[in-house]
Amino acid sequence: MAEALMNHIDPEAIVLGVDTDSREAVIRLLAEKLQAAGYVKDSFADAVLAREASMPTGLPLGHAVNVAVPHTDPEHVLKPGIALATLKKPVAFANMEDPDEPVEVGLVFLMALNDKDRQIEMLQEIMATIQSEEAISGLMQASSVDDVAAVLK
Amino acid sequence: MSKKTVLFACGTGIATSTVVANAVTEAMKERGITIEPRQCKATEVRSELTGVDLIVSTTQLPSDLDVPSIVTLAFLTGMGKAEALDKIEGELRK
């Protein structure tokens, strides 16, 4: 399990039960949180959206909730960190493997990445988390930052 | 077997390809194959192919590359991981 994923997620950048129809709204909301907390530049949101359009990040997991891990090039990032959103109803992202295939996403990890070496642990923890159905369902049911921390600690 | 050079690609060349590079390099070590991992953006693979034995990517690659390639999300989602490793080992032992 992902023992320390919570160390990389800023509590100020956790939004639970987001109610929207668009992936752009989710990405902008999380990018705003990361920017307010000093992780990214103001160019970050647009850069993530542009990248998502050509190189999508939806990951079909084969169970109830799929995940997206939007991110972009390091020049838009000030320091590494993660924002997390759970969605009230799924929003369509495209499949990382096949941009023409929609993936209904319920859980979004927006990643600010700018250092290849330091990111390895963070990325591996995200991937370990999303490979656990128990962790995903715990996150989807979370109603507070403490709930999230309890799942990810 | 001599060292094999594998080019790991993803959208940014620093994110998902890093996870995949680590997972594959370690798994192949257990299978007796030493990998020298390289990483790049999927859009830049064409200019990074010198000396590369295999490309493993999490996202679509340009068509008609001269190097064998495998596109898989198995190392991110956990689904089909064993099959993907078998396929990679098969390519590297050719």
gemmi code that builds the backbone of each chain (N, CA, C; Angstrom):
import gemmi

chains = {
    "A": [
        ("MET", (0.830, -1.213, 0.000), (0.000, 0.000, 0.000), (0.861, 1.258, 0.000)),
        ("ALA", (0.180, 2.330, -0.304), (0.901, 3.596, -0.392), (1.015, 4.230, 0.983)),
        ("GLU", (2.062, 3.897, 1.676), (2.211, 4.362, 3.064), (2.249, 5.882, 3.148)),
        ("ALA", (2.908, 6.505, 2.208), (3.224, 7.918, 2.411), (2.689, 8.836, 1.317)),
        ("LEU", (1.695, 8.360, 0.565), (1.176, 9.224, -0.502), (0.663, 10.543, 0.071)),
        ("MET", (0.093, 10.466, 1.276), (-0.449, 11.671, 1.928), (0.627, 12.741, 2.117)),
        ("ASN", (1.902, 12.301, 2.243), (2.985, 13.283, 2.395), (3.153, 14.165, 1.163)),
        ("HIS", (2.679, 13.678, 0.020), (2.859, 14.424, -1.230), (1.611, 15.210, -1.635)),
        ("ILE", (0.474, 14.885, -0.999), (-0.772, 15.575, -1.333), (-0.959, 16.732, -0.368)),
        ("ASP", (-1.151, 17.936, -0.921), (-1.353, 19.078, -0.048), (-2.805, 19.066, 0.455)),
        ("PRO", (-3.007, 19.075, 1.787), (-4.379, 19.055, 2.321), (-5.229, 20.203, 1.774)),
        ("GLU", (-4.562, 21.328, 1.445), (-5.279, 22.472, 0.877), (-5.734, 22.211, -0.547)),
        ("ALA", (-5.204, 21.159, -1.149), (-5.498, 20.857, -2.555), (-6.290, 19.553, -2.679)),
        ("ILE", (-7.108, 19.282, -1.680), (-8.001, 18.123, -1.735), (-9.429, 18.650, -1.844)),
        ("VAL", (-10.137, 18.234, -2.883), (-11.522, 18.666, -3.061), (-12.392, 17.427, -3.221)),
        ("LEU", (-13.352, 17.263, -2.327), (-14.142, 16.031, -2.311), (-15.554, 16.286, -2.835)),
        ("GLY", (-16.043, 15.346, -3.637), (-17.417, 15.431, -4.137), (-17.640, 16.551, -5.135)),
        ("VAL", (-16.660, 16.791, -6.016), (-16.798, 17.834, -7.033), (-17.955, 17.477, -7.971)),
        ("ASP", (-18.839, 18.460, -8.201), (-20.016, 18.201, -9.021), (-19.898, 19.007, -10.310)),
        ("THR", (-19.448, 18.360, -11.381), (-19.262, 19.054, -12.654), (-19.388, 18.062, -13.800)),
        ("ASP", (-19.550, 18.614, -15.016), (-19.640, 17.745, -16.189), (-18.367, 17.769, -17.010)),
        ("SER", (-17.392, 18.603, -16.644), (-16.257, 18.747, -17.553), (-14.922, 18.501, -16.873)),
        ("ARG", (-14.036, 17.857, -17.603), (-12.701, 17.596, -17.067), (-11.935, 18.910, -16.942)),
        ("GLU", (-12.258, 19.866, -17.839), (-11.574, 21.164, -17.754), (-11.855, 21.828, -16.408)),
        ("ALA", (-13.120, 21.776, -15.964), (-13.476, 22.408, -14.684), (-12.727, 21.750, -13.530)),
        ("VAL", (-12.614, 20.427, -13.555), (-11.911, 19.715, -12.480), (-10.439, 20.112, -12.469)),
        ("ILE", (-9.821, 20.118, -13.649), (-8.394, 20.441, -13.751), (-8.146, 21.882, -13.306)),
        ("ARG", (-9.015, 22.810, -13.750), (-8.828, 24.225, -13.359), (-8.984, 24.413, -11.858)),
        ("LEU", (-9.960, 23.720, -11.286), (-10.192, 23.820, -9.840), (-8.960, 23.350, -9.062)),
        ("LEU", (-8.430, 22.192, -9.444), (-7.266, 21.649, -8.729), (-6.014, 22.483, -8.991)),
        ("ALA", (-5.870, 22.974, -10.222), (-4.698, 23.790, -10.568), (-4.697, 25.078, -9.736)),
        ("GLU", (-5.900, 25.644, -9.556), (-6.041, 26.840, -8.734), (-5.546, 26.576, -7.303)),
        ("LYS", (-5.914, 25.422, -6.765), (-5.497, 25.055, -5.402), (-3.970, 24.926, -5.335)),
        ("LEU", (-3.393, 24.264, -6.349), (-1.937, 24.089, -6.355), (-1.235, 25.433, -6.489)),
        ("GLN", (-1.814, 26.303, -7.312), (-1.192, 27.621, -7.498), (-1.272, 28.435, -6.204)),
        ("ALA", (-2.428, 28.396, -5.549), (-2.596, 29.150, -4.295), (-1.615, 28.661, -3.231)),
        ("ALA", (-1.281, 27.366, -3.286), (-0.376, 26.805, -2.284), (1.089, 26.884, -2.728)),
        ("GLY", (1.332, 27.520, -3.876), (2.710, 27.800, -4.282), (3.426, 26.678, -5.020)),
        ("TYR", (2.679, 25.727, -5.579), (3.315, 24.609, -6.279), (3.565, 24.878, -7.765)),
        ("VAL", (2.687, 25.698, -8.368), (2.761, 25.846, -9.826), (2.624, 27.300, -10.247)),
        ("LYS", (3.058, 27.569, -11.491), (2.940, 28.907, -12.060), (1.533, 29.088, -12.642)),
        ("ASP", (1.203, 30.331, -13.008), (-0.160, 30.540, -13.518), (-0.354, 29.963, -14.920)),
        ("SER", (0.739, 29.550, -15.549), (0.624, 28.910, -16.865), (0.249, 27.425, -16.757)),
        ("PHE", (0.242, 26.892, -15.529), (0.099, 25.440, -15.334), (-1.219, 24.889, -15.862)),
        ("ALA", (-2.349, 25.520, -15.481), (-3.665, 24.967, -15.856), (-3.799, 24.837, -17.370)),
        ("ASP", (-3.457, 25.911, -18.102), (-3.575, 25.852, -19.562), (-2.650, 24.793, -20.149)),
        ("ALA", (-1.450, 24.673, -19.579), (-0.491, 23.684, -20.085), (-0.999, 22.262, -19.852)),
        ("VAL", (-1.607, 22.031, -18.684), (-2.155, 20.702, -18.399), (-3.296, 20.389, -19.364)),
        ("LEU", (-4.166, 21.385, -19.577), (-5.315, 21.158, -20.465), (-4.858, 20.886, -21.893)),
        ("ALA", (-3.836, 21.610, -22.339), (-3.320, 21.397, -23.695), (-2.738, 19.994, -23.820)),
        ("ARG", (-2.009, 19.585, -22.806), (-1.413, 18.261, -22.847), (-2.487, 17.180, -22.782)),
        ("GLU", (-3.490, 17.410, -21.970), (-4.564, 16.427, -21.826), (-5.281, 16.224, -23.170)),
        ("ALA", (-5.366, 17.300, -23.973), (-6.051, 17.203, -25.270), (-5.276, 16.327, -26.245)),
        ("SER", (-3.933, 16.397, -26.211), (-3.154, 15.615, -27.182), (-2.614, 14.324, -26.579)),
        ("MET", (-2.274, 14.346, -25.298), (-1.705, 13.185, -24.607), (-2.512, 12.950, -23.339)),
        ("PRO", (-3.657, 12.305, -23.449), (-4.549, 12.195, -22.283), (-3.990, 11.298, -21.190)),
        ("THR", (-4.594, 11.373, -20.001), (-4.062, 10.637, -18.847), (-5.108, 9.774, -18.130)),
        ("GLY", (-6.212, 9.460, -18.822), (-7.208, 8.586, -18.208), (-6.694, 7.151, -18.142)),
        ("LEU", (-6.873, 6.524, -16.967), (-6.413, 5.141, -16.784), (-7.602, 4.239, -16.465)),
        ("PRO", (-7.998, 3.381, -17.423), (-9.081, 2.446, -17.139), (-8.585, 1.352, -16.201)),
        ("LEU", (-9.271, 1.158, -15.079), (-8.767, 0.242, -14.053), (-9.518, -1.076, -13.999)),
        ("GLY", (-10.587, -1.192, -14.783), (-11.308, -2.454, -14.785), (-12.198, -2.650, -13.572)),
        ("HIS", (-12.313, -1.651, -12.711), (-13.367, -1.723, -11.686), (-14.206, -0.458, -11.696)),
        ("ALA", (-15.016, -0.273, -10.676), (-16.074, 0.746, -10.728), (-15.560, 2.153, -11.047)),
        ("VAL", (-14.450, 2.545, -10.440), (-13.990, 3.923, -10.590), (-12.668, 3.959, -11.354)),
        ("ASN", (-12.632, 4.757, -12.413), (-11.372, 4.952, -13.131), (-10.700, 6.233, -12.644)),
        ("VAL", (-9.427, 6.372, -13.029), (-8.595, 7.438, -12.488), (-7.964, 8.234, -13.629)),
        ("ALA", (-7.700, 9.518, -13.395), (-6.882, 10.298, -14.326), (-5.753, 10.955, -13.545)),
        ("VAL", (-4.593, 11.053, -14.195), (-3.414, 11.640, -13.546), (-2.852, 12.780, -14.401)),
        ("PRO", (-3.652, 13.859, -14.594), (-3.167, 14.951, -15.443), (-1.883, 15.570, -14.898)),
        ("HIS", (-1.013, 15.990, -15.814), (0.236, 16.666, -15.456), (0.788, 17.318, -16.711)),
        ("THR", (1.901, 18.033, -16.558), (2.478, 18.685, -17.741), (3.973, 18.884, -17.558)),
        ("ASP", (4.553, 19.627, -18.470), (6.009, 19.800, -18.465), (6.494, 20.587, -17.245)),
        ("PRO", (7.738, 20.295, -16.803), (8.261, 20.893, -15.560), (8.378, 22.413, -15.578)),
        ("GLU", (8.450, 23.037, -16.753), (8.658, 24.497, -16.732), (7.465, 25.268, -16.122)),
        ("HIS", (6.329, 24.598, -15.968), (5.160, 25.257, -15.372), (5.048, 24.987, -13.868)),
        ("VAL", (6.040, 24.283, -13.331), (5.966, 23.805, -11.948), (7.040, 24.473, -11.087)),
        ("LEU", (6.682, 24.842, -9.853), (7.636, 25.444, -8.919), (8.200, 24.403, -7.953)),
        ("LYS", (7.344, 23.516, -7.456), (7.809, 22.435, -6.589), (6.835, 21.270, -6.708)),
        ("PRO", (7.312, 20.047, -6.449), (6.445, 18.886, -6.655), (5.342, 18.758, -5.607)),
        ("GLY", (4.180, 18.335, -6.061), (3.059, 18.120, -5.152), (1.872, 17.545, -5.915)),
        ("ILE", (0.859, 17.140, -5.164), (-0.299, 16.504, -5.790), (-1.578, 17.135, -5.247)),
        ("ALA", (-2.531, 17.375, -6.162), (-3.883, 17.764, -5.769), (-4.816, 16.596, -6.070)),
        ("LEU", (-5.833, 16.432, -5.242), (-6.731, 15.283, -5.375), (-8.180, 15.735, -5.419)),
        ("ALA", (-8.938, 15.183, -6.370), (-10.383, 15.427, -6.393), (-11.135, 14.114, -6.501)),
        ("THR", (-12.212, 13.990, -5.737), (-13.181, 12.925, -5.995), (-14.383, 13.598, -6.653)),
        ("LEU", (-14.972, 12.904, -7.616), (-16.062, 13.499, -8.385), (-17.391, 12.861, -7.987)),
        ("LYS", (-18.410, 13.719, -7.859), (-19.733, 13.246, -7.470), (-20.271, 12.295, -8.536)),
        ("LYS", (-20.118, 12.687, -9.802), (-20.443, 11.775, -10.909), (-19.266, 11.781, -11.888)),
        ("PRO", (-19.058, 10.646, -12.556), (-17.861, 10.544, -13.409), (-17.843, 11.566, -14.541)),
        ("VAL", (-16.632, 11.953, -14.910), (-16.408, 12.907, -16.000), (-15.535, 12.208, -17.042)),
        ("ALA", (-15.781, 12.486, -18.322), (-15.037, 11.794, -19.372), (-13.642, 12.384, -19.568)),
        ("PHE", (-12.632, 11.566, -19.409), (-11.270, 11.853, -19.845), (-11.019, 10.915, -21.037)),
        ("ALA", (-9.870, 11.051, -21.698), (-9.532, 10.092, -22.750), (-8.484, 9.123, -22.211)),
        ("ASN", (-8.459, 7.950, -22.796), (-7.540, 6.885, -22.381), (-6.102, 7.237, -22.763)),
        ("MET", (-5.188, 7.116, -21.815), (-3.772, 7.392, -22.082), (-3.256, 6.560, -23.260)),
        ("GLU", (-3.730, 5.335, -23.328), (-3.252, 4.408, -24.352), (-3.882, 4.694, -25.714)),
        ("ASP", (-5.084, 5.275, -25.703), (-5.817, 5.494, -26.951), (-6.693, 6.744, -26.814)),
        ("PRO", (-6.188, 7.888, -27.320), (-6.879, 9.169, -27.136), (-8.310, 9.184, -27.680)),
        ("ASP", (-8.663, 8.221, -28.542), (-10.011, 8.216, -29.098), (-11.006, 7.494, -28.194)),
        ("GLU", (-10.491, 6.890, -27.123), (-11.371, 6.102, -26.267), (-11.670, 6.841, -24.963)),
        ("PRO", (-12.944, 7.171, -24.710), (-13.262, 7.864, -23.454), (-13.165, 6.949, -22.240)),
        ("VAL", (-12.752, 7.535, -21.114), (-12.695, 6.804, -19.852), (-13.473, 7.631, -18.827)),
        ("GLU", (-14.457, 7.025, -18.204), (-15.256, 7.731, -17.191), (-14.481, 7.743, -15.878)),
        ("VAL", (-14.076, 8.932, -15.457), (-13.152, 9.072, -14.327), (-13.866, 9.614, -13.082)),
        ("GLY", (-13.594, 9.004, -11.936), (-14.202, 9.461, -10.688), (-13.195, 10.018, -9.695)),
        ("LEU", (-11.907, 9.811, -9.991), (-10.857, 10.189, -9.054), (-9.715, 10.818, -9.865)),
        ("VAL", (-9.328, 12.044, -9.494), (-8.306, 12.767, -10.263), (-7.135, 13.148, -9.357)),
        ("PHE", (-5.937, 12.744, -9.760), (-4.704, 13.196, -9.110), (-4.021, 14.159, -10.070)),
        ("LEU", (-4.050, 15.461, -9.765), (-3.335, 16.434, -10.600), (-1.925, 16.554, -10.040)),
        ("MET", (-0.932, 16.228, -10.889), (0.445, 16.134, -10.394), (1.291, 17.310, -10.867)),
        ("ALA", (1.962, 17.954, -9.922), (2.973, 18.968, -10.254), (4.326, 18.263, -10.174)),
        ("LEU", (4.976, 18.130, -11.327), (6.225, 17.361, -11.401), (7.324, 18.224, -11.985)),
        ("ASN", (8.477, 18.269, -11.338), (9.587, 18.984, -11.972), (10.957, 18.387, -11.677)),
        ("ASP", (10.991, 17.232, -11.066), (12.288, 16.633, -10.769), (12.149, 15.124, -10.890)),
        ("LYS", (12.746, 14.589, -11.964), (12.566, 13.183, -12.292), (12.923, 12.262, -11.123)),
        ("ASP", (14.044, 12.555, -10.465), (14.494, 11.648, -9.408), (13.572, 11.678, -8.187)),
        ("ARG", (13.167, 12.892, -7.801), (12.341, 12.997, -6.594), (10.922, 12.505, -6.808)),
        ("GLN", (10.509, 12.401, -8.069), (9.129, 12.020, -8.334), (8.861, 10.529, -8.282)),
        ("ILE", (9.926, 9.740, -8.338), (9.723, 8.307, -8.501), (8.830, 7.746, -7.400)),
        ("GLU", (9.173, 8.093, -6.149), (8.412, 7.592, -5.005), (6.948, 8.040, -5.084)),
        ("MET", (6.784, 9.318, -5.382), (5.437, 9.898, -5.451), (4.581, 9.190, -6.497)),
        ("LEU", (5.173, 8.983, -7.651), (4.441, 8.325, -8.739), (4.142, 6.872, -8.411)),
        ("GLN", (5.139, 6.197, -7.845), (4.923, 4.792, -7.516), (3.832, 4.652, -6.465)),
        ("GLU", (3.762, 5.619, -5.554), (2.723, 5.555, -4.529), (1.339, 5.795, -5.120)),
        ("ILE", (1.251, 6.721, -6.069), (-0.046, 6.915, -6.738), (-0.469, 5.631, -7.435)),
        ("MET", (0.475, 5.023, -8.164), (0.123, 3.818, -8.917), (-0.240, 2.670, -7.974)),
        ("ALA", (0.477, 2.561, -6.844), (0.141, 1.515, -5.872), (-1.255, 1.755, -5.304)),
        ("THR", (-1.572, 3.018, -5.063), (-2.888, 3.352, -4.517), (-3.998, 2.986, -5.495)),
        ("ILE", (-3.809, 3.359, -6.754), (-4.907, 3.122, -7.701), (-5.034, 1.641, -8.057)),
        ("GLN", (-4.007, 0.855, -7.739), (-4.123, -0.586, -7.977), (-4.853, -1.281, -6.830)),
        ("SER", (-5.206, -0.535, -5.790), (-5.927, -1.112, -4.654), (-7.388, -0.677, -4.704)),
        ("GLU", (-8.287, -1.639, -4.954), (-9.713, -1.311, -5.017), (-10.191, -0.749, -3.687)),
        ("GLU", (-9.601, -1.280, -2.599), (-9.980, -0.845, -1.259), (-9.628, 0.633, -1.054)),
        ("ALA", (-8.417, 1.009, -1.495), (-7.997, 2.405, -1.338), (-8.890, 3.316, -2.164)),
        ("ILE", (-9.205, 2.893, -3.396), (-10.042, 3.740, -4.251), (-11.422, 3.912, -3.640)),
        ("SER", (-12.007, 2.831, -3.147), (-13.351, 2.990, -2.598), (-13.304, 3.806, -1.311)),
        ("GLY", (-12.216, 3.677, -0.534), (-12.053, 4.512, 0.658), (-11.980, 5.984, 0.295)),
        ("LEU", (-11.242, 6.306, -0.771), (-11.120, 7.706, -1.194), (-12.458, 8.241, -1.693)),
        ("MET", (-13.187, 7.409, -2.459), (-14.466, 7.859, -3.017), (-15.481, 8.126, -1.904)),
        ("GLN", (-15.349, 7.409, -0.783), (-16.295, 7.591, 0.328), (-15.843, 8.683, 1.294)),
        ("ALA", (-14.625, 9.177, 1.125), (-14.082, 10.154, 2.073), (-14.912, 11.435, 2.055)),
        ("SER", (-15.213, 11.963, 3.253), (-15.948, 13.226, 3.300), (-15.136, 14.326, 3.981)),
        ("SER", (-13.897, 14.006, 4.342), (-13.034, 15.024, 4.949), (-11.585, 14.704, 4.633)),
        ("VAL", (-10.724, 15.705, 4.797), (-9.290, 15.497, 4.589), (-8.779, 14.403, 5.529)),
        ("ASP", (-9.329, 14.344, 6.736), (-8.923, 13.292, 7.673), (-9.258, 11.904, 7.134)),
        ("ASP", (-10.427, 11.778, 6.499), (-10.794, 10.494, 5.883), (-9.760, 10.104, 4.821)),
        ("VAL", (-9.387, 11.090, 3.995), (-8.402, 10.836, 2.937), (-7.081, 10.389, 3.552)),
        ("ALA", (-6.662, 11.127, 4.576), (-5.393, 10.808, 5.231), (-5.428, 9.407, 5.831)),
        ("ALA", (-6.591, 9.014, 6.360), (-6.704, 7.682, 6.964), (-6.522, 6.594, 5.907)),
        ("VAL", (-7.002, 6.850, 4.688), (-6.855, 5.873, 3.598), (-5.407, 5.831, 3.109)),
        ("LEU", (-4.769, 6.988, 3.059), (-3.464, 7.081, 2.390), (-2.279, 7.012, 3.340)),
        ("LYS", (-2.538, 6.876, 4.624), (-1.416, 6.816, 5.563), (-1.047, 5.383, 5.855)),
    ],
    "B": [
        ("MET", (23.636, -12.836, -21.536), (23.107, -11.890, -22.508), (23.680, -10.508, -22.245)),
        ("SER", (23.961, -9.766, -23.286), (24.508, -8.424, -23.086), (23.396, -7.479, -22.633)),
        ("LYS", (23.801, -6.317, -22.242), (22.861, -5.315, -21.748), (21.917, -4.874, -22.881)),
        ("LYS", (20.645, -4.702, -22.537), (19.675, -4.261, -23.536), (19.251, -2.823, -23.247)),
        ("THR", (19.159, -2.036, -24.293), (18.733, -0.654, -24.125), (17.248, -0.540, -24.427)),
        ("VAL", (16.501, -0.089, -23.426), (15.063, 0.071, -23.612), (14.711, 1.543, -23.450)),
        ("LEU", (13.977, 2.051, -24.423), (13.531, 3.442, -24.385), (12.106, 3.477, -23.827)),
        ("PHE", (11.941, 4.133, -22.680), (10.625, 4.245, -22.059), (10.044, 5.608, -22.409)),
        ("ALA", (8.838, 5.598, -22.977), (8.242, 6.849, -23.431), (6.900, 7.093, -22.744)),
        ("CYS", (6.591, 8.382, -22.564), (5.249, 8.774, -22.118), (5.031, 10.200, -22.593)),
        ("GLY", (3.941, 10.804, -22.209), (3.607, 12.140, -22.706), (4.645, 13.183, -22.379)),
        ("THR", (5.139, 13.196, -21.152), (6.117, 14.206, -20.740), (7.545, 13.672, -20.697)),
        ("GLY", (7.710, 12.350, -20.706), (9.044, 11.778, -20.600), (9.606, 11.784, -19.191)),
        ("ILE", (8.849, 12.290, -18.211), (9.343, 12.249, -16.827), (8.373, 11.583, -15.861)),
        ("ALA", (7.125, 11.384, -16.266), (6.138, 10.939, -15.271), (5.894, 9.438, -15.358)),
        ("THR", (4.915, 9.039, -16.154), (4.585, 7.612, -16.137), (5.727, 6.750, -16.659)),
        ("SER", (6.537, 7.278, -17.568), (7.651, 6.472, -18.081), (8.659, 6.143, -16.976)),
        ("THR", (8.744, 7.001, -15.954), (9.653, 6.742, -14.840), (9.191, 5.515, -14.043)),
        ("VAL", (7.891, 5.464, -13.783), (7.320, 4.329, -13.048), (7.529, 3.042, -13.838)),
        ("VAL", (7.252, 3.118, -15.129), (7.356, 1.932, -15.979), (8.820, 1.498, -16.096)),
        ("ALA", (9.726, 2.454, -16.271), (11.148, 2.134, -16.396), (11.642, 1.386, -15.157)),
        ("ASN", (11.266, 1.878, -13.979), (11.684, 1.210, -12.740), (11.109, -0.196, -12.641)),
        ("ALA", (9.817, -0.308, -12.896), (9.143, -1.607, -12.756), (9.735, -2.627, -13.726)),
        ("VAL", (9.940, -2.214, -14.970), (10.419, -3.154, -15.993), (11.889, -3.509, -15.751)),
        ("THR", (12.695, -2.509, -15.410), (14.120, -2.770, -15.185), (14.302, -3.769, -14.043)),
        ("GLU", (13.544, -3.576, -12.956), (13.645, -4.507, -11.826), (13.138, -5.894, -12.175)),
        ("ALA", (12.005, -5.950, -12.858), (11.418, -7.257, -13.195), (12.319, -8.032, -14.158)),
        ("MET", (12.954, -7.317, -15.092), (13.832, -8.009, -16.050), (15.125, -8.475, -15.378)),
        ("LYS", (15.591, -7.724, -14.381), (16.763, -8.125, -13.617), (16.502, -9.489, -12.980)),
        ("GLU", (15.290, -9.655, -12.424), (14.919, -10.942, -11.824), (14.879, -12.054, -12.861)),
        ("ARG", (14.630, -11.670, -14.109), (14.582, -12.671, -15.176), (15.941, -12.786, -15.878)),
        ("GLY", (16.966, -12.172, -15.321), (18.318, -12.324, -15.852), (18.660, -11.412, -17.017)),
        ("ILE", (17.878, -10.360, -17.214), (18.174, -9.431, -18.307), (18.499, -8.056, -17.720)),
        ("THR", (19.670, -7.542, -18.063), (20.048, -6.214, -17.585), (19.594, -5.165, -18.594)),
        ("ILE", (18.847, -4.200, -18.104), (18.338, -3.143, -18.979), (19.040, -1.835, -18.693)),
        ("GLU", (19.429, -1.163, -19.765), (19.859, 0.222, -19.622), (18.663, 1.081, -20.031)),
        ("PRO", (18.003, 1.696, -19.046), (16.792, 2.442, -19.393), (17.095, 3.849, -19.895)),
        ("ARG", (16.357, 4.258, -20.918), (16.376, 5.659, -21.336), (14.941, 6.131, -21.332)),
        ("GLN", (14.731, 7.439, -21.265), (13.374, 7.969, -21.248), (13.244, 9.142, -22.200)),
        ("CYS", (12.057, 9.271, -22.779), (11.801, 10.460, -23.598), (10.308, 10.656, -23.761)),
        ("LYS", (9.939, 11.767, -24.372), (8.542, 11.998, -24.717), (8.163, 11.115, -25.899)),
        ("ALA", (6.912, 10.662, -25.908), (6.452, 9.811, -27.010), (6.612, 10.512, -28.364)),
        ("THR", (6.466, 11.823, -28.360), (6.572, 12.556, -29.627), (8.020, 12.668, -30.107)),
        ("GLU", (8.978, 12.337, -29.221), (10.392, 12.506, -29.585), (11.118, 11.187, -29.827)),
        ("VAL", (10.399, 10.057, -29.801), (11.089, 8.765, -29.885), (11.900, 8.630, -31.169)),
        ("ARG", (11.393, 9.174, -32.245), (12.057, 8.966, -33.533), (13.523, 9.434, -33.514)),
        ("SER", (13.778, 10.498, -32.756), (15.154, 11.013, -32.715), (15.990, 10.371, -31.597)),
        ("GLU", (15.406, 9.418, -30.857), (16.114, 8.809, -29.719), (16.409, 7.332, -29.941)),
        ("LEU", (16.308, 6.863, -31.170), (16.309, 5.417, -31.399), (17.685, 4.773, -31.533)),
        ("THR", (18.759, 5.561, -31.611), (20.084, 4.984, -31.815), (20.453, 4.016, -30.692)),
        ("GLY", (20.722, 2.766, -31.048), (21.145, 1.776, -30.067), (20.013, 1.201, -29.234)),
        ("VAL", (18.763, 1.555, -29.535), (17.629, 1.101, -28.732), (17.126, -0.254, -29.233)),
        ("ASP", (16.947, -1.215, -28.286), (16.474, -2.554, -28.650), (14.942, -2.659, -28.618)),
        ("LEU", (14.324, -1.872, -27.741), (12.872, -1.970, -27.574), (12.347, -0.656, -27.015)),
        ("ILE", (11.124, -0.279, -27.458), (10.457, 0.893, -26.880), (9.267, 0.402, -26.065)),
        ("VAL", (9.143, 0.875, -24.833), (7.955, 0.586, -24.029), (7.313, 1.931, -23.703)),
        ("SER", (6.036, 2.088, -24.102), (5.384, 3.386, -23.960), (4.039, 3.245, -23.269)),
        ("THR", (3.631, 4.303, -22.541), (2.290, 4.307, -21.950), (1.296, 5.008, -22.865)),
        ("THR", (1.794, 5.553, -23.955), (0.904, 6.311, -24.822), (1.234, 6.033, -26.281)),
        ("GLN", (0.352, 6.462, -27.182), (0.531, 6.148, -28.597), (1.869, 6.661, -29.130)),
        ("LEU", (2.475, 5.827, -29.996), (3.771, 6.164, -30.597), (3.576, 6.504, -32.069)),
        ("PRO", (4.531, 7.239, -32.647), (4.469, 7.453, -34.092), (4.459, 6.095, -34.805)),
        ("SER", (3.878, 6.038, -35.981), (3.827, 4.758, -36.697), (5.147, 4.522, -37.440)),
        ("ASP", (5.267, 3.325, -37.990), (6.459, 2.847, -38.718), (7.818, 3.271, -38.129)),
        ("LEU", (8.030, 2.909, -36.861), (9.355, 3.042, -36.263), (10.155, 1.787, -36.612)),
        ("ASP", (11.478, 1.912, -36.662), (12.314, 0.759, -37.042), (12.635, -0.154, -35.865)),
        ("VAL", (12.157, 0.200, -34.674), (12.466, -0.552, -33.457), (11.159, -1.163, -32.936)),
        ("PRO", (11.211, -2.416, -32.426), (9.980, -2.988, -31.873), (9.458, -2.166, -30.702)),
        ("SER", (8.138, -2.122, -30.547), (7.574, -1.305, -29.474), (6.382, -1.995, -28.836)),
        ("ILE", (6.175, -1.692, -27.565), (5.043, -2.208, -26.805), (4.387, -1.025, -26.114)),
        ("VAL", (3.081, -0.835, -26.356), (2.333, 0.208, -25.653), (1.466, -0.476, -24.612)),
        ("THR", (1.665, -0.119, -23.353), (0.914, -0.797, -22.288), (0.714, 0.106, -21.067)),
        ("LEU", (-0.445, -0.046, -20.429), (-0.704, 0.645, -19.161), (-0.558, -0.307, -17.978)),
        ("ALA", (-0.095, -1.533, -18.261), (-0.086, -2.580, -17.231), (0.715, -2.179, -15.988)),
        ("PHE", (1.791, -1.421, -16.179), (2.645, -1.075, -15.038), (2.081, 0.105, -14.245)),
        ("LEU", (1.032, 0.719, -14.768), (0.341, 1.777, -14.031), (-0.916, 1.243, -13.368)),
        ("THR", (-1.679, 0.438, -14.099), (-2.969, -0.024, -13.582), (-2.865, -1.383, -12.906)),
        ("GLY", (-1.780, -2.110, -13.145), (-1.626, -3.439, -12.567), (-2.312, -4.535, -13.375)),
        ("MET", (-3.137, -4.137, -14.344), (-3.859, -5.138, -15.128), (-2.984, -5.667, -16.261)),
        ("GLY", (-2.824, -7.005, -16.318), (-2.063, -7.613, -17.411), (-0.560, -7.444, -17.273)),
        ("LYS", (-0.078, -7.264, -16.044), (1.347, -6.999, -15.833), (2.222, -8.198, -16.231)),
        ("ALA", (1.804, -9.396, -15.812), (2.605, -10.591, -16.115), (2.723, -10.801, -17.629)),
        ("GLU", (1.605, -10.611, -18.327), (1.616, -10.784, -19.787), (2.545, -9.754, -20.437)),
        ("ALA", (2.487, -8.508, -19.950), (3.332, -7.462, -20.524), (4.806, -7.780, -20.291)),
        ("LEU", (5.132, -8.296, -19.100), (6.533, -8.637, -18.806), (6.998, -9.788, -19.703)),
        ("ASP", (6.115, -10.773, -19.920), (6.471, -11.888, -20.809), (6.768, -11.381, -22.215)),
        ("LYS", (5.929, -10.444, -22.666), (6.088, -9.898, -24.014), (7.422, -9.137, -24.127)),
        ("ILE", (7.740, -8.358, -23.090), (8.988, -7.586, -23.092), (10.183, -8.546, -23.066)),
        ("GLU", (10.107, -9.556, -22.201), (11.202, -10.530, -22.134), (11.383, -11.215, -23.491)),
        ("GLY", (10.246, -11.590, -24.101), (10.295, -12.242, -25.418), (11.005, -11.379, -26.459)),
        ("GLU", (10.681, -10.087, -26.484), (11.322, -9.173, -27.439), (12.817, -9.049, -27.151)),
        ("LEU", (13.183, -8.960, -25.858), (14.589, -8.734, -25.506), (15.438, -9.987, -25.712)),
        ("ARG", (14.816, -11.155, -25.729), (15.574, -12.396, -25.943), (15.654, -12.779, -27.409)),
        ("LYS", (15.029, -12.013, -28.277), (15.055, -12.320, -29.710), (16.468, -12.207, -30.268)),
    ],
}
model = gemmi.Model(1)
for chain_id, residues in chains.items():
    chain = gemmi.Chain(chain_id)
    for i, (resn, *xyz) in enumerate(residues, 1):
        res = gemmi.Residue()
        res.name, res.seqid = resn, gemmi.SeqId(i, " ")
        for name, pos in zip(("N", "CA", "C"), xyz):
            atom = gemmi.Atom()
            atom.name, atom.element = name, gemmi.Element(name[0])
            atom.pos, atom.b_iso = gemmi.Position(*pos), 0.0
            res.add_atom(atom)
        chain.add_residue(res)
    model.add_chain(chain)
structure = gemmi.Structure()
structure.add_model(model)
structure.setup_entities()
